[in-house]
Amino acid sequence: MCGIVGYIGDKDAYPILIKGLRRLEYRGYDSAGVAIIGKETKIYKKKGKVNDLDALVKENDVKGNIGIGHTRWATHGEPNDTNAHPHTSQNGKFTVIHNGIIENYSRLKKRLQDRDYKFKSQTDTEILANLIEYIYLKANGEIDAEQAVRLALSKVIGAYGIVIIAKDEPDKLIAARKGSPLVIGIGDGEYFIASDATPIIEHTNSVIYLNNDNVAVIKKDQLTLKTIAHDKLEPRIQKLTMDIGSIEKNGYEHFMLKEIFEQPRSISDTFRGRIAADLSEIRLGGLHKVMPKLEKAKRIIIIACGTSWHAGLVGEYLIETIARIPVEVEYSSEFRYRRPIIYKDDIVIAISQSGETADTLAAINIAKESGATVLGICNVVGSSIPRETHAGVYTHAGPEIGVASTKAFTAQVTVLTMIAGILGKSNKQLSDFNYSRLIEELVEVPKKIEEILKHNKLFEEISALYKDATNFLYLGRGYLFPVALEGALKLKEISYIHAEGYPAAEMKHGPIALIDENMPVVVIATQDNSYDKIVSNIQEVKARNGKVIAIVTEGDQVIRDMADHVLEVPKSHEVIAPLLTVVPLQLLSYHIAVMRGCDVDQPRNLAKSVTVE
Ligand code: G6P
């Protein structure tokens, strides 16, 4: 969603803010803006990318040591200059940047309109700025800016991460969080604030993560932390472990390509320290305290959105076959609103790259209220989901900046494979032999992905043949059905080609009607239990003149003779196949999108972290 950045100290604020906004642009990129306190407060905002804002600002004077900046992903009101943040209250007393949604905005707006407030934009943020100002002015000098902010927030229903400049108190930034993340970086006589750590890491690695209902008042040499209800809090300073290289492109044309190529390393990082050196055991320290419950679980419910939901589906196949525990996989957004039946001894696993997805957070709360044990599988350390869950496992894939998720998916599937292995072993469903085989296969994955990546040129050549297609069908069976869904999602997200993922056998109940010589069909057909069946499905496609791009086990001559193109992956056990077969699909969609001239890292209308419902 939106990206927030702020600076207070002795340095020139603008260069820090604009660089921070560039780092945050993956969170939202329909418009951007800054407010800088110099001799007076200057505000610049612009529809479009951060570069468009920079071009506007460079024509002007932006000297000042305190400032805030924002990249927007529109919720209320179309992307335009007026709706871009920051928003200033009617009498200019408060300037606000905001990530999240004010749910009772229409009621608040009406009340303010009744009191002669006029609104320039269509945003909920402008209402918040005016609400704070109304409360402040009404108190007639009896309260300060911070009190006005806290009083206003006590009337707000919704989610927010906000940073505020107050005209009458220009030596401070006021920040508050409920639902949408904010991190404060502590420098030497200066503070940084941002919606995630990426703009902060190059300045300091000492940070404070705001919790829900926290309000921080930040001066250049002093920080005070309170609850909205005015209880004083002791800030908890943490150290960031992220390195700056991990948030730069390092010579790759796009973050997505870099992240695809990082997978051998990111998967090793996911199992590093968790698989015994002699490959005898998998240990997940984060689950230690819940293991007795997990081992006794009669049911596991996985909740997630987007690509993480696809990883959850792979998890269902893994846990059900390896550990024989029933698993249900739910979209968080459906789960939270459909009054799900949850038992106290259920284990709910929330999967999320960002750890901030609003629907998943809401679904976690419902599961917790029902007494279930809730675990998280997340990538971003210190994000909200790991803090809201009873226990969990970090994927340690490193920052994922490309909006289309790649290395986070393989890291999530790696964790789920480890969980399935541990549960299978403790349930005695896996014989010792299979347990060792699973571990051996898992540690071989990085090397096998390196092999796949060597064929990048071939993937690019095949992509060139299909870049103008208007539809794609992706087919897979068993473990490879979720991979088909993920392949189709990747293509849709970044190339805007319509694509559908289907269980291969279901094709004959509908999608087969679409097949003709213009329909590329990507079939994920590595050698596993359903190999013969999927070979028949390929024949069904060929009989209707469809073009088949098959992902096969290396050396597969049978499918090579049938398909139009084959992309080979090294031989593996079927439970490992999702981790390998997804890689050619990621590259296929990447190359097609690049050839179509699409903005691969920032596809239209999408956001990396969806902090609104
Ligand atoms: C957005 C992103 C996807 C991601 C999904 C879930 O739609 O663009 O890449 O899969 O959110 O996000 P999460 O952070 O919860 O995994």
Residues whose N, C-alpha, C, O or C-beta is under 5 A from the ligand:
A	BS01	G6P	C305 G306 T307 S308 I351 S352 Q353 S354 G355 T357 V403 A404 S405 A607 K608 V610
